[in-house]
Amino acid sequence: MNVGLEFVSGLARSSRVDEDARKQRPRVVLEGLSVGDAFGEMCAYGHAEVRKRVALGVPAGPWWWTDDAAMAVGIEECLHRCGAIEEDLLAWIFARNYKRDPDRGYGKMAARILQQIGEGEPWERVSKEAFNGGSMGNGAAMRVAPLGAWFAEDLDLVVKHAMKSARVTHWHPEGIAGAIAVAVATACAWRTRDLALDAALEIIATELLQRTPESETRSGIAAAVTIDPRLSPEVVGRRLGNGSLVTAPDTVPFVIWLALRSLGDFQEALISTVEAGGDCDTNAAMVGAIVTARLGVSGIPADWLEAREALPPADG
């Protein structure tokens, strides 16, 4: 066993997690997720020029966040309320938040699902019936990072609760696999933050391949972790998909490659993500969350945080 894996094993044997510190973790990654979401949304039009745009100065705020951050806030609330993902509660939170603020860019199917749940339809039936077998979209992956940080010491719990969080709206195995992968990547980025970058990258890649269920999404991740990080995001996006199809297989492998490529540099990670086009806000939300799990909020440029629309207070 190498030093990195010994370190992780030591974390897993920790007898007690500081609960006050645990409660802060979802908000840490939510800061990165929401900045990425808002930055990607703002820069999606003319995305190829984003690097030049940033070089001229940070665009004026507020940068409005979208459904990515709105649903991640729901994950955070569920964790604070009961310390776990309880599907009935999470479905209610998602539907309530959608009813309060429906103009956050929800996809048509997501809006339909949340409206039906809000009208009293059972979430399980509604989720299963979407697209005649469940959604394989990237929506469950885009919101899951706070959960990965919350359960970072125990990857078995990360997988279990990521699956539960996904099923509320994304019953399809690909949608679930995407959520598990992003949650595991976030958890591993958090738990290896004190390790050298090379060791952290090795652990994240290893755990992703071990814990992501067999699926097109996992096959894409297996390819992603072998692709040279020196290649341009545009080239890699054409190989792996860049989220244009808004499915988990078309999005999550590319997000993993982008996050691992720039795990030590939040700004570069976000600029590179948006440059590649595709589902810019959702890609950037996931990349921002994973990188922030490694770097903390201090890794986010202060002027970017200031420009982003304020988040609601953490519930708990």
N, C-alpha and C positions, 0 to 999 in steps of 0.2 A: 504494500500500500504506500502511495507517495505521500508527501507532506500535506498536500492539499486535501486529500481524502481523509487523512488522519485528523486534520482540523475539523472537517465536517462531522466526522464520527464523534468527536469530542463535543460538538454543539448538540448533537442528538442525545447525548447522555446527560446533558444538563438537567439537574434535578428540578429546577423551578424557573419558569420564565417570569421576568418582571412584568406584571400585568399593566402597570402604568405605561411602561415603555412600549408594550405590545399595542396598546390603544392608539399610540401615536403613529404606528407604522403605516396603516392605510392612508392617512393623510399625507405622509411623506411621498409615497408613490403617486398619490392622486394629484399632488402638485405637479409632478413631472408629466403625468398623463394629460392633465388639463391644459398645461402650457403647450404640449405637443399637439393636442387636439385643436386648440385655438390658432396656433401658428400654422398648422397644416390647412385649416379652413381658410384662413386669411390669405395664404399664399398659393392656394390651389390654382387659381386663375393666373396664368403666366408663370407656372411653377418652374420652368426651365431657367428663369431669370432670378430665382430666389437668392442665390449667392451674391449676385450683384446688388440686389435690393437691400440685403442685410448689411453689406459693406458700406452702403451710403448712410446707414443709421437705422436704428430700430424703428419700424413703422409705429405711428401713433396708436395708442390704445383708445378704448378697450378692444382687446381681441376676444371675440365672443366664442365661448366653447359650445359644443354641440351635444348630440345625444350620447356620444362616447363618454364624455365626462358626466353627463346627467345620470346615466345608468351606473357608472362607477360610484357615484355618490350614493346610489341606492344600495350597492354592495356594502359600502362602508357603514351605512346606517344599520343594515341587517346584522353585521358583525358586532357593532356596538350594542345592539339591543339584546342579542342572545349568545354572542361569542361563537357563532357558527352560522352556516347557511341552512336556514329552514325554508323550504321551498314555498310553502303557503305564505309565509311572511314576506319573502322576497317578491313573490308575484304581486302581492298587495302593494308593496312599496313602489315597484315599477309602475303599476297601473295608476296609483295615486299621483306619482310624480309626472307621469305623462298627462294626466287630466289637468294638473295644475299648470303645466308649461309644455303644450304640445308642439310648439314651433321651434324645436331644437334640431330639426333635420332628421327625424326618425324616418326610416325606410317605410314603404307602403305596407309590407307584411308586418313589420314590427309594430306599426301604429294599429293595424287591424288586431293583432294579438292582444296588445295592451288595452285597447278599447273593449274587446270582448271580455277580458279578465275583469276590467273595471265594471262591466255590466253584470258580473256574477257568474260568468261561464267558468267551469273548472279549468285551471291553467293546464293541467295534464292533457286534457282532451284537445284544447285549443292548440297547444304546442305540437302534439302528434299530428294534427290534421293540417298544419301549415305545409304547403307544397306537397300534400299527399304522402307524408312520411316524416315531416319535420324539416326545419330549416338547416341548411349546411352553410349559412352565411357566417360572416366574420363578427357578427354582433356580440356573441357570447365571449369571444376572445378580447374584444376591444375594451371591455369593462372589468375584466377579472383580476387585474393586477393587485388591487388592495387586498384581496383574499390571499394571494401568494405571499405578500409581506406578513400578513397576520399569522399564518401557519408556517412560517419559514423554517422553524426547527424540525418539522415533521412532514416530509414530502408525501407520505402516505395520506395524511390529512389534506394536504394541498390537492392531491388528485381527487380524493373523495368529494371535497366540497366544491372544487372547480366543476366537476361533473354535475353536481346538484345545482349549482348556479346557472349552468348552461341550459339544463333541461327545461327550465321555466319557460323559455322562448325558443330554444334550439334543440329539438329532440334528435335530430339526425346525428349519427355517429361522427360525421366530419365536423359539425358545429361543436360537438362535445370535445373532440380531439384538439381542435384549435384552442378552446378555453383551457384545457389541461396544459397544453404546451406553453402558453403565455404565462399561466400561473406558476408552473415549474421554473421557467426561466427567471421570473421575478423573484421567486423564493431563493433560488440559487445565487442570483446576483446579490441579494441581501445577505445571505449567510456566508458569502465568500468576500465580502467587502474589505476585510483585513488581509486578504491574500494578495500576492503578486498577480498582475493581470493575466499572465499566461496560465497560471494555476487555476484562476477563476474561470477562464474560458474553457479549459479542459473539463472542469467539473460541470459547468452548465451544459456543454455539448453532450457529455456522457449521460447525465441525468435526463436530458430531453429525450434521447434515443431509448433509454430504458423505460421511461414512464409514459411517453405519449403512446396511446393505443395504435395498433396497426390500422393504417388508413392512408389515403392519399396525402393527407396533411403530414403524417409522419414520414412518408417517403420523400416528400419535398424537403422536410427538415434534414433528413439524412443526406440529401444532395447539398443543401445549403451549407452545412458545416464543413464541407470539403471544398467549397469554392473560394478561390483566392480573394482575400479582402482588398487587394490592390486594384481589382477590376472596378469599373465604374458602376454605380447603382443602376444606371439606365440599361447597361448590358445584362446585369444580373436579373433585373426586373423582367427582361424579355425571356430569360431562361426559366425563372421560377414563377412568374406572375407578379404583378405589382398591386394587386387588389382591385383591378378594374372590373373583375367579375363579382366582387364583394362576397366571395366565398372563402371559407377557411383554407382550403388547399391552395387557392390563388393568392392568399394574403400572408398567412402566418409564417411559412418558410422564408419569404422575403424579409419579413419583420425580424425574424431571428437572425438572419444574415446581417442585416443593417445594425441591429443592436450589438452583436458580437464584434462587428467591424469597428465600432466607435464607442465601446463600453466605457472608455475613460474620458469622453469628450461630448458633453450634452449638446452643445451648439453645433458641432460638426455632424453629430448623429442626426439631428433634426433637419439641418440644411440638406444633407445627402438624401434623407428620406423623401423630402418634398421634391427635390430635383428630379427624382425618378418618375414623378407623376402617379397615376393610378388613384387609389382611394387615399388622398393625401392626409386628410384629417385623422382617419382611423389608423393608417400606418404610423403616423407621427405620434398618435396617442399611445400606442403600444410600445413603440421604441422609446418614447420619453419616459414611460413608466419603468421599463426594464433598466434603462441607464440610470435613472434616479435611484432605483433600489441599490445600485452599486455606489453612487456618488453622494447621495443625500441631497437635500434641498440646496445646500451650498454649491452644488455643481451646476445649478440652473443660473444663467445670467440674471443678475438682480433686476435689470431693466426689462427683461422679458417677463419676469414674475409681476412686476409693477404694471406692465401694459395689459396683462391678461385680466379679463373680467373676474371679479372676486368670486370665490366659491362660497357656498352656504356653510355655516358652522357645522363642524362634525357633530353628529348626534350621539351622545354618550358621555 
